């Protein structure tokens, strides 16, 4: 049976593609990598290019950081309870980091009201009920940026302990959730 005229074209295309992939992967690899083992994206120069499409992205060239995702890609869908919790804590700690050193009476009121609103509207009823208990046992402290940041770290640790998670050293709260990196203090509340 005569060879399909497109087969030779695709073989040549695959050969050129592999060559380009090898050179690009060598160009983008971190300098400390051992490049002797970097022959192609697939790690096997005999594998046809079309087979790369069917393998998971994380298996493409195990040695190349460039071609490996940093995190597992999650399919689109509703947040998990854990993802919602992490996002909420990130928001709260970020607000505390930007909170003024000398807040107005209104800002103190707003910080306390924010915590109360979260305890009433949080999308996880079990979490919201627990948060209400935590707030009742430890009323909001928002007299300054330092006080509010330390307070949030304290209640975050209360929640973490109840979930069997490790606690965070509160003396490092600003190193973890410090002020946002904004030019000309554009992120400060009311320009304070």
C-alpha positions as CSV (number, residue, x, y, z in Angstrom):
1,X,0.0,0.0,0.0
2,X,1.5,3.4,-1.0
3,X,2.4,5.8,1.9
4,X,0.0,8.6,2.6
5,X,1.7,11.8,1.2
6,X,0.8,13.6,4.4
7,X,2.6,11.0,6.6
8,X,6.1,12.2,5.5
9,X,5.0,15.8,6.1
10,X,3.9,14.9,9.7
11,X,7.0,12.9,10.4
12,X,9.1,15.9,9.3
13,X,6.9,18.3,11.3
14,X,7.3,16.1,14.4
15,X,11.1,16.0,14.0
16,X,11.3,19.8,13.6
17,X,8.9,20.2,16.6
18,X,11.0,18.0,18.8
19,X,14.1,19.9,17.8
20,X,12.4,23.2,18.6
21,X,11.1,21.8,21.9
22,X,14.6,20.6,22.9
23,X,16.2,23.9,22.2
24,X,13.4,25.9,23.9
25,X,13.4,23.7,27.0
26,X,17.2,24.2,27.3
27,X,16.8,27.9,26.9
28,X,14.2,28.2,29.6
29,X,15.6,25.7,32.1
30,X,17.0,27.1,35.4
31,X,20.8,27.5,35.2
32,X,21.5,24.9,37.9
33,X,19.7,22.1,36.0
34,X,21.6,19.3,34.5
35,X,20.9,19.8,30.8
36,X,22.6,16.6,29.6
37,X,19.3,14.7,30.3
38,X,17.1,17.3,28.7
39,X,16.5,15.7,25.2
40,X,12.9,16.6,24.6
41,X,9.7,17.7,26.4
42,X,8.6,14.1,26.7
43,X,12.0,12.7,27.9
44,X,11.8,10.2,25.0
45,X,12.7,11.5,21.5
46,X,11.1,8.5,19.9
47,X,7.6,9.4,21.2
48,X,5.5,11.0,18.5
49,X,4.6,14.6,19.1
50,X,0.9,13.8,18.9
51,X,1.2,11.5,21.9
52,X,2.3,14.5,24.1
53,X,-1.3,15.8,23.9
54,X,-2.7,12.7,25.5
55,X,-0.4,12.6,28.5
56,X,-1.1,14.6,31.6
57,X,0.7,18.0,31.7
58,X,2.5,17.1,34.9
59,X,4.2,14.2,33.3
60,X,5.8,16.2,30.5
61,X,9.6,16.3,31.1
62,X,9.9,15.6,34.8
63,X,13.1,17.5,34.9
64,X,11.9,20.8,33.6
65,X,10.3,23.3,36.0
66,X,9.1,25.4,33.1
67,X,6.8,22.7,31.7
68,X,5.4,21.5,35.0
69,X,2.4,23.2,36.7
70,X,3.2,24.6,40.1
71,X,-0.1,23.3,41.6
72,X,-2.5,20.7,40.5
73,X,-5.0,22.3,38.2
74,X,-8.5,21.9,39.8
75,X,-11.5,21.6,37.5
76,X,-13.9,24.5,37.7
77,X,-16.6,24.2,40.3
78,X,-17.8,25.4,43.7
79,X,-15.2,26.1,46.3
80,X,-14.5,23.6,49.0
81,X,-15.0,24.5,52.6
82,X,-11.2,24.6,53.0
83,X,-10.7,26.9,50.0
84,X,-13.4,29.3,51.3
85,X,-11.7,29.3,54.7
86,X,-8.3,30.1,53.3
87,X,-9.7,32.9,51.1
88,X,-11.6,34.4,54.1
89,X,-8.5,34.3,56.4
90,X,-6.4,35.9,53.6
91,X,-9.0,38.7,53.3
92,X,-9.2,39.3,57.0
93,X,-5.4,39.3,57.6
94,X,-5.0,41.6,54.6
95,X,-7.6,44.0,56.0
96,X,-5.8,43.9,59.4
97,X,-2.4,44.6,57.7
98,X,-3.9,47.7,56.1
99,X,-5.8,48.8,59.2
100,X,-4.5,52.2,60.6
101,X,-2.3,52.5,63.6
102,X,-4.7,55.1,64.9
103,X,-8.1,54.2,63.7
104,X,-11.1,56.5,63.9
105,X,-14.1,55.5,66.0
106,X,-15.9,54.6,62.7
107,X,-13.0,52.3,61.6
108,X,-13.1,50.5,65.0
109,X,-16.8,50.1,64.7
110,X,-16.5,48.8,61.1
111,X,-13.9,46.2,62.1
112,X,-16.1,44.9,64.8
113,X,-19.2,45.0,62.5
114,X,-17.3,43.2,59.8
115,X,-16.5,40.3,62.1
116,X,-20.2,40.2,63.3
117,X,-21.4,40.2,59.7
118,X,-19.1,37.4,58.7
119,X,-20.4,35.3,61.6
120,X,-24.0,35.8,60.4
121,X,-23.5,35.6,56.6
122,X,-20.7,33.1,56.2
123,X,-21.7,30.5,53.5
124,X,-20.9,27.6,55.8
125,X,-23.4,27.4,58.7
126,X,-21.2,25.1,60.8
127,X,-18.3,27.5,60.4
128,X,-20.4,30.6,61.0
129,X,-21.8,29.1,64.2
130,X,-18.3,28.3,65.5
131,X,-17.1,31.7,64.5
132,X,-19.9,33.3,66.6
133,X,-18.7,31.3,69.6
134,X,-15.1,32.4,69.0
135,X,-16.2,36.0,68.8
136,X,-18.2,35.7,72.0
137,X,-15.3,34.2,73.9
138,X,-12.8,36.7,72.4
139,X,-14.4,40.0,71.5
140,X,-12.9,42.0,68.6
141,X,-9.8,44.0,69.5
142,X,-9.2,46.7,66.9
143,X,-7.6,49.7,68.7
144,X,-4.6,49.7,66.3
145,X,-3.1,47.8,63.3
146,X,-0.9,45.8,65.7
147,X,-3.8,44.9,68.0
148,X,-6.2,44.0,65.2
149,X,-3.5,41.9,63.4
150,X,-2.6,40.0,66.6
151,X,-6.3,39.5,67.5
152,X,-7.0,38.0,64.1
153,X,-3.9,35.7,64.4
154,X,-5.2,34.6,67.9
155,X,-8.7,33.7,66.6
156,X,-7.3,32.1,63.5
157,X,-5.3,29.9,65.8
158,X,-8.4,29.1,67.9
159,X,-10.1,28.0,64.7
160,X,-7.0,26.0,63.6
161,X,-6.8,24.2,66.9
162,X,-10.5,23.2,66.7
163,X,-9.8,21.7,63.2
164,X,-6.7,19.9,64.4
165,X,-4.4,22.1,62.3
166,X,-1.1,23.6,63.4
167,X,-1.1,27.1,64.8
168,X,0.7,30.1,63.4
169,X,3.3,32.0,65.5
170,X,1.6,35.4,65.9
171,X,4.9,37.2,66.3
172,X,5.4,36.5,62.5
173,X,1.9,37.7,61.4
174,X,3.3,40.8,59.6
175,X,5.9,38.8,57.8
176,X,3.2,36.5,56.5
177,X,0.3,39.0,56.0
178,X,2.0,42.4,56.1
179,X,1.0,45.6,54.4
180,X,0.2,45.3,50.7
181,X,2.9,46.4,48.3
182,X,1.3,49.5,46.9
183,X,3.1,52.6,45.5
184,X,2.6,55.9,47.3
185,X,0.5,54.2,50.0
186,X,-2.5,53.9,47.7
187,X,-3.7,50.8,49.7
188,X,-3.9,52.6,53.0
189,X,-7.4,53.2,54.4
190,X,-8.5,56.7,53.8
191,X,-4.9,57.7,53.0
192,X,-3.7,57.2,56.6
